[in-house]
Amino acid sequence: MKRSLLFMLSLLGLFFLIAILALLRIACDINNRADEQSKTLLQKALQNQQTTLKGHARDYAAWGESYTHLHKTLDTDWAWQKQNLGASLFDDFNYEGIFVIGPQGDTRYSVIEGKRANLTLAQWSGNQPLAALNAALAKNPQEPVSLALSINGQPALLAAAWITTGDDEDVQPVPGPPSMLMFIDQLGPQELRELGEEYGIRDLHVQTAASRQADYRQVALPLALHNASVVLEWRSENPGRSLLLVMLPLMVFISLLTALLAAWLMRSALNKARLNDENHFLLEQSRQALAASERRFRDVVEATTDWIWETDDQLRFTWLSERFPVITGHRIDAWLGRPITQFIECEQIALGDWLLQPGQTAHRGLTHCRYFSAQGHQRYCNLVAKPTTTPEGALSYRGTATDVTLEVEAQERVQYLSHHDELTGLPNRVRMKEFLEGKLRSMPTREHPLAMISLDLDKFKPVNDLFGHGAGDEVLHQISERLRACLRDVDLVARQGGDEFI
């Protein structure tokens, strides 16, 4: 009997060890997936920042006024005093460096951090990327180019474009090579933090020797810049930690309780004379351990970011954890006895049908379910559910709800910015291309034709010159709203850039 009990105890120990290792592996995988997702979001944010910078460089460079006052002659009164290329770019867009490079490579005009300066790009930043920029612009002179630099240990985005007459037919070009316009956005510590927080990334910064010693989990993303390499770091969401805080103590407790029960059986078989005393002692110890474990379990449950629920066989709430009012704003007593299907909705499948599916005994998950907070805000959560049986033999359900509103909103924001113009909210070139390809695949006919209209605002540049770019942006907003009002449900209007619409 002793050998058999020892063998069974070894098997149980091996089972619990494998279960704990599997739990650690699952938590590690969850953390890794969350970290990879945050890396993807950060890369998308940097790409969007670079696209915006190139768009501004294109708008200012392909402008007849810029060609007249910056290339033909250098008119600092037009550029600085009238704020056409002055401090407003630093105040509005936080562009730390603005440079006009002459055809011979000389710096004709520069603004550093919103102030006039007589510095070259090399003197200010320690970099001289003119050769790379000239080579890139030579491949496609009509489009701006961009590259990433390291300035004083911080990453910076640079966009450059040839200064041309654009679509201004009143300005006559002069022979010879053009001048170059550069915009530089240096991503300092504060701007990096704000950029990360916009996409749900906390404490984004450049890695240093001190930051590597942080006592919390960090995510690192190496960036290969034009003149150096930097590593961006930020605080990991660490979702696996919540799983470990709940499950690991429970598994350790179960393994310890199993060991105690096995020891009790061995001792009772060897010494039945002390059975009553030992039973009383072990039951008391088990009661105390169980009470302590329940207190620890409740403390751990209420400290997590999830809220836990239980329902009866009619899917009516029978218990809600204390985290429910903290996360949702609703009172617990207001929802006890009410169906869970009135509180949570899912697009993939009806929640009631999903919970009541026959033959399901294991934990199941359902992502991106909707509910409304007490303030009427729509929020999202991931559900995990498992059918159970009460001591009376009745069927019930219990599970957890993890609030993922910030994650869903960040994904929707990234998706929106990738298909819409940031200034007017109209579809951008990417969305227009998808729309046009779909319409062309449907093979337009004489009875159902496809019309494409290109609109360009006349005399839009004087609006910016006389009233500033704020007034120009308001004009673009008004034009966008009027164009939207002209459309049917099957039509599309997109902003091509500047004052051009399709």
C-alpha positions in Angstrom: 0.0 0.0 0.0 2.8 2.4 0.8 4.5 1.8 -2.5 1.2 2.3 -4.4 0.4 5.5 -2.5 3.9 6.9 -3.1 3.6 6.0 -6.9 0.2 7.8 -7.1 1.5 10.8 -5.2 4.4 11.0 -7.6 2.0 10.9 -10.6 -0.1 13.7 -9.0 3.0 15.8 -8.4 4.2 15.3 -12.0 0.7 16.3 -13.2 0.6 19.5 -11.2 4.2 20.4 -12.2 3.2 20.0 -15.9 0.1 22.0 -15.4 2.1 24.9 -13.7 4.7 24.8 -16.5 1.9 24.9 -19.1 0.3 27.9 -17.3 3.6 29.7 -17.3 4.1 29.0 -21.0 0.5 30.3 -21.8 1.2 33.5 -19.8 4.4 34.0 -21.7 2.7 33.4 -25.1 0.0 35.9 -24.1 2.6 38.5 -23.2 4.6 37.9 -26.4 1.5 38.3 -28.6 0.5 41.5 -26.8 4.1 42.8 -27.2 4.1 42.0 -30.9 0.8 43.8 -31.4 2.1 46.9 -29.6 5.2 46.8 -31.9 2.9 46.7 -35.0 0.9 49.6 -33.7 4.0 51.7 -33.0 5.4 51.0 -36.5 2.1 52.1 -38.0 2.2 55.2 -35.9 5.7 56.1 -37.1 4.6 55.5 -40.7 1.6 57.7 -40.3 3.8 60.4 -38.8 6.2 60.1 -41.7 3.3 60.3 -44.3 1.9 63.4 -42.6 5.4 65.0 -42.7 5.8 64.2 -46.4 2.3 65.6 -47.2 3.2 68.9 -45.5 6.5 69.1 -47.4 4.7 68.4 -50.7 2.1 71.1 -50.0 4.6 73.8 -49.2 7.2 72.8 -51.9 4.7 72.6 -54.9 3.5 76.2 -54.4 4.1 79.0 -56.8 4.6 81.5 -54.0 7.4 79.3 -52.5 9.1 79.0 -55.9 9.0 82.8 -56.2 10.1 83.8 -52.7 12.4 80.9 -51.8 14.0 79.8 -55.1 14.0 82.7 -57.5 14.9 85.1 -54.7 15.1 84.7 -51.0 12.4 86.9 -49.5 12.7 86.5 -45.7 9.9 89.0 -45.1 7.5 86.6 -47.0 8.9 83.5 -45.3 9.4 84.7 -41.7 7.6 87.9 -41.1 4.4 86.8 -42.9 4.6 83.4 -41.3 4.5 81.4 -44.6 7.5 79.4 -43.5 8.1 80.5 -39.9 7.3 79.8 -36.3 3.7 78.5 -37.0 5.1 75.2 -38.3 6.8 74.7 -34.9 3.8 75.9 -32.9 1.2 73.9 -34.9 3.1 70.7 -36.0 6.2 70.8 -33.7 8.6 70.8 -36.6 11.9 71.6 -35.0 13.9 72.1 -38.2 13.0 74.0 -41.5 15.7 74.3 -44.1 15.8 75.7 -47.7 18.8 74.3 -49.6 19.9 76.2 -52.7 20.7 74.5 -56.0 24.4 74.5 -55.1 23.9 72.8 -51.7 24.0 76.1 -49.7 21.6 76.7 -46.8 19.6 79.7 -47.9 17.0 79.8 -45.1 16.6 78.0 -41.8 14.3 78.0 -38.8 15.3 76.0 -35.6 12.6 75.3 -33.0 10.4 78.2 -34.2 13.3 80.8 -34.3 15.3 82.2 -37.2 18.8 80.8 -37.4 21.8 80.9 -39.6 22.7 77.3 -39.2 23.1 74.5 -41.7 21.6 71.1 -41.2 25.0 69.6 -40.5 25.7 72.3 -37.9 22.4 71.8 -36.1 22.0 68.0 -36.2 25.5 66.7 -36.9 24.1 64.9 -40.0 24.6 65.7 -43.7 22.1 63.5 -45.7 22.0 65.8 -48.8 23.6 63.1 -51.0 21.1 60.5 -50.1 18.2 63.0 -50.4 19.3 64.1 -53.9 19.7 60.5 -55.1 16.2 59.7 -53.8 14.6 62.8 -55.3 16.3 62.1 -58.6 14.3 58.9 -59.0 10.9 60.6 -58.7 11.3 64.4 -58.6 7.5 65.0 -58.3 7.2 63.2 -54.9 8.8 64.1 -51.6 11.2 61.7 -49.9 11.8 61.0 -46.2 14.3 59.3 -44.0 14.9 58.8 -40.3 17.8 60.3 -38.4 19.3 60.3 -35.0 19.7 63.9 -33.5 21.2 64.1 -30.1 20.4 60.5 -29.4 16.6 61.0 -30.3 15.0 59.7 -33.5 13.9 62.4 -36.0 11.9 62.2 -39.2 13.0 64.3 -42.2 11.0 65.0 -45.4 12.4 66.8 -48.4 10.9 67.9 -51.7 12.0 70.1 -54.7 10.5 73.6 -54.7 8.4 73.9 -57.9 5.7 76.1 -59.3 3.1 73.4 -58.7 -0.1 74.1 -60.5 0.4 77.9 -60.5 0.5 78.9 -64.1 1.2 82.5 -63.3 4.7 81.7 -62.0 7.3 81.1 -64.8 10.1 78.6 -63.9 13.7 79.7 -64.4 16.3 77.4 -65.9 18.7 75.5 -63.7 18.3 72.9 -60.8 15.6 73.6 -58.2 16.0 74.4 -54.5 15.1 71.8 -51.8 12.7 72.3 -48.9 13.2 70.2 -45.7 11.0 69.7 -42.7 12.4 67.9 -39.6 10.3 66.5 -36.8 12.5 65.5 -33.9 10.7 62.9 -31.7 11.8 64.1 -28.2 10.9 62.4 -24.9 7.6 64.2 -24.5 6.5 63.7 -28.2 7.4 60.0 -28.0 5.3 59.6 -24.9 2.3 61.4 -26.5 2.7 59.4 -29.7 2.7 56.1 -27.7 -0.3 57.1 -25.6 -2.3 57.8 -28.7 -2.0 54.1 -29.6 -2.3 52.7 -26.1 1.5 52.4 -25.6 2.7 53.5 -22.2 6.0 55.2 -21.3 7.5 55.2 -24.8 11.2 56.3 -24.7 14.6 55.8 -26.2 16.5 53.0 -24.5 19.4 54.1 -22.2 21.7 52.2 -19.8 19.5 53.4 -16.9 16.2 52.4 -18.6 17.4 48.8 -19.1 17.6 48.4 -15.3 13.8 49.0 -14.9 12.1 46.6 -12.5 9.1 46.1 -14.8 8.6 44.2 -18.1 9.6 46.4 -21.1 9.2 45.9 -24.9 12.0 47.0 -27.2 11.9 47.9 -30.9 15.2 48.6 -32.7 15.1 51.3 -35.3 17.8 51.5 -38.1 18.2 55.2 -38.8 20.2 56.9 -41.6 23.2 57.7 -39.4 22.8 55.5 -36.3 20.6 52.9 -34.6 18.3 53.5 -31.6 16.1 51.2 -29.6 12.6 52.4 -28.5 11.3 50.9 -25.2 7.9 51.0 -23.5 6.1 49.4 -20.7 4.5 46.0 -21.6 0.9 45.5 -20.9 1.9 42.2 -19.3 -1.6 40.5 -19.6 -0.1 37.1 -18.6 0.5 38.4 -15.1 -3.2 38.7 -14.4 -3.6 35.0 -15.4 -0.8 33.9 -13.2 -2.2 35.9 -10.2 -5.5 34.1 -10.4 -4.5 30.6 -11.5 -1.1 29.9 -10.1 -2.1 30.3 -6.4 -5.1 28.2 -7.0 -3.1 25.4 -8.6 -0.5 25.5 -5.8 -3.2 25.3 -3.2 -4.8 22.3 -4.9 -1.5 20.5 -5.1 -0.7 21.2 -1.5 -4.2 20.0 -0.5 -3.8 16.9 -2.5 -0.4 16.2 -0.8 -2.0 16.7 2.6 -4.9 14.3 1.8 -2.4 11.7 0.5 -0.4 11.9 3.7 -3.5 11.6 5.8 -4.5 8.4 4.0 -1.1 6.9 4.5 -1.0 7.7 8.2 -4.6 6.4 8.7 -3.7 3.1 7.1 -0.6 2.6 9.2 -2.1 3.7 12.6 -5.8 3.3 12.9 -5.6 3.6 16.7 -5.1 7.4 16.4 -7.7 7.8 13.6 -10.1 10.0 15.5 -7.4 12.4 16.8 -5.7 12.6 13.4 -9.0 13.1 11.6 -9.9 16.0 13.9 -6.5 17.6 13.5 -6.4 17.3 9.7 -10.0 18.5 9.2 -9.2 21.6 11.3 -6.0 22.2 9.4 -7.9 21.7 6.1 -10.7 24.1 7.2 -8.2 26.8 8.1 -6.2 26.3 4.9 -9.4 26.4 2.9 -10.6 29.6 4.6 -7.2 31.2 4.1 -7.2 30.1 0.4 -10.7 31.5 -0.1 -9.6 34.8 1.3 -6.5 34.9 -0.9 -8.6 33.8 -3.9 -11.1 36.6 -3.4 -8.4 39.2 -2.9 -6.7 38.1 -6.1 -10.0 38.1 -8.0 -10.9 41.6 -6.9 -7.4 42.9 -7.8 -7.6 41.8 -11.4 -8.7 44.0 -14.4 -11.4 41.4 -15.2 -14.9 41.0 -13.6 -16.2 37.5 -12.9 -19.8 36.4 -13.4 -22.1 33.4 -12.7 -25.5 32.6 -14.1 -28.2 30.0 -13.6 -29.5 27.7 -16.3 -31.7 30.5 -17.6 -28.6 32.7 -18.1 -29.7 35.1 -15.3 -26.9 36.6 -13.2 -26.5 34.9 -9.8 -23.2 36.4 -8.7 -20.9 39.3 -9.9 -17.5 40.1 -8.5 -16.7 43.5 -6.9 -14.8 44.6 -10.0 -18.1 44.7 -12.0 -19.2 48.2 -10.8 -15.6 49.5 -10.9 -15.2 48.6 -14.6 -18.8 49.0 -15.9 -20.2 51.7 -13.6 -23.4 49.6 -12.9 -24.5 48.4 -9.5 -24.3 44.7 -8.8 -27.8 44.5 -7.3 -29.2 46.2 -10.4 -28.3 43.2 -12.5 -28.6 40.2 -10.2 -31.5 38.1 -11.5 -31.4 39.7 -15.0 -30.2 37.8 -18.1 -26.6 38.3 -19.3 -28.0 38.6 -22.8 -29.6 41.9 -21.9 -26.2 43.3 -20.8 -23.8 41.9 -23.4 -24.2 41.5 -27.2 -21.9 39.8 -29.7 -21.9 40.2 -33.5 -20.4 36.8 -34.3 -23.2 34.8 -32.7 -26.1 35.3 -30.4 -24.7 35.1 -26.8 -27.5 32.9 -25.6 -27.0 30.4 -28.4 -23.3 30.4 -27.8 -23.6 29.7 -24.1 -26.3 27.0 -24.5 -24.5 25.0 -27.2 -24.9 21.3 -26.3 -21.9 19.2 -25.7 -19.6 22.0 -24.5 -17.8 21.3 -21.2 -14.5 23.2 -21.5 -13.6 26.9 -21.3 -14.6 28.8 -24.4 -13.8 32.3 -25.4 -15.7 35.0 -27.4 -13.9 38.2 -28.4 -15.1 41.9 -28.9 -18.5 41.6 -27.4 -20.4 44.9 -26.8 -22.0 46.4 -23.7 -22.9 49.9 -22.4 -21.5 51.4 -19.3 -23.6 53.2 -16.7 -22.8 56.4 -18.5 -24.1 55.1 -21.8 -20.7 54.6 -23.4 -20.3 51.6 -25.7 -17.4 49.3 -24.5 -15.9 46.0 -25.6 -14.9 42.9 -23.7 -13.6 39.4 -24.3 -15.7 36.6 -22.7 -14.5 33.3 -21.3 -17.3 30.9 -20.1 -17.6 27.3 -18.8 -20.7 25.3 -17.9 -20.8 24.0 -14.3 -23.1 22.0 -12.1 -24.3 23.3 -8.7 -24.2 21.0 -5.6 -28.0 20.6 -6.1 -27.3 19.2 -9.6 -28.6 22.2 -11.6 -26.7 23.5 -14.6 -25.0 27.0 -14.3 -22.4 29.0 -16.1 -19.5 31.0 -14.9 -16.7 33.0 -16.6 -14.8 36.2 -16.8 -15.2 39.4 -18.9 -12.0 41.3 -19.9 -12.5 44.9 -20.9 -10.6 45.5 -24.2 -12.2 48.9 -25.2 -8.8 50.7 -25.5 -7.4 47.9 -27.7 -10.5 47.9 -30.0 -10.5 51.7 -30.3 -6.8 51.8 -31.0 -7.3 49.2 -33.8 -10.3 51.2 -35.2 -8.2 54.4 -35.1 -5.4 52.8 -37.0 -7.8 51.4 -39.6 -9.5 54.8 -39.9 -6.3 56.7 -40.4 -5.1 54.3 -43.0 -8.1 54.9 -45.2 -9.1 58.6 -44.4 -7.6 62.0 -44.7 -6.7 63.3 -41.2 -7.7 66.9 -41.9 -11.1 66.6 -43.6 -12.1 63.0 -42.7 -12.7 62.2 -46.3 -11.4 58.9 -47.8 -7.7 59.1 -48.9 -6.0 57.8 -51.9 -5.8 54.2 -50.5 -9.6 54.1 -50.0 -10.3 55.7 -53.3 -8.1 53.1 -55.1 -10.0 50.3 -53.4 -13.3 51.8 -54.3 -12.3 52.5 -57.9 -10.9 49.0 -58.4 -14.2 47.5 -57.1 -16.3 49.6 -59.5 -14.1 48.8 -62.4 -14.4 45.1 -61.7 -18.1 45.4 -62.0 -17.6 46.4 -65.7 -19.5 49.7 -66.1 -22.0 49.8 -69.0 -23.8 52.5 -71.0 -26.8 51.9 -68.8 -24.8 51.9 -65.6 -21.8 54.2 -66.3 -19.0 55.2 -64.0 -18.0 58.9 -63.8 -14.9 60.2 -62.2 -14.7 64.0 -61.6 -11.5 65.8 -60.5 -12.0 69.1 -58.5 -9.3 71.7 -57.9 -10.1 74.8 -55.9 -9.2 78.0 -57.7 -7.4 80.8 -55.8 -7.0 78.6 -52.7 -3.4 79.6 -52.1 -4.4 83.3 -51.5 -6.7 82.2 -48.7 -3.7 80.7 -46.9 -1.5 83.7 -47.7 -4.1 86.3 -46.5 -5.8 84.6 -43.7 -3.4 81.8 -42.6 -3.5 78.0 -42.8 -6.2 77.8 -40.1 -8.6 79.6 -42.5 -7.5 77.4 -45.3 -8.2 74.3 -43.3 -11.7 75.6 -42.5 -12.3 76.2 -46.2 -11.3 72.5 -46.9 -13.7 71.4 -44.1 -16.5 73.3 -45.7 -15.8 72.1 -49.2 -15.6 68.5 -47.8 -19.1 68.8 -46.1 -20.6 70.3 -49.3 -19.2 67.5 -51.5 -20.5 64.9 -49.1 -24.0 66.5 -49.3 -23.9 66.0 -53.1 -23.3 62.2 -52.9 -25.6 59.2 -53.1 -25.0 56.1 -51.1 -23.1 54.5 -54.0 -20.8 57.4 -54.6 -17.4 58.4 -53.1 -15.5 61.7 -52.6 -11.8 61.6 -51.7 -9.1 64.1 -51.0 -6.1 63.7 -53.2 -4.0 66.2 -51.3 -3.8 70.0 -51.0 -6.9 71.4 -52.6 -7.6 68.5 -55.0 -10.7 66.2 -54.7 -11.9 63.2 -56.7 
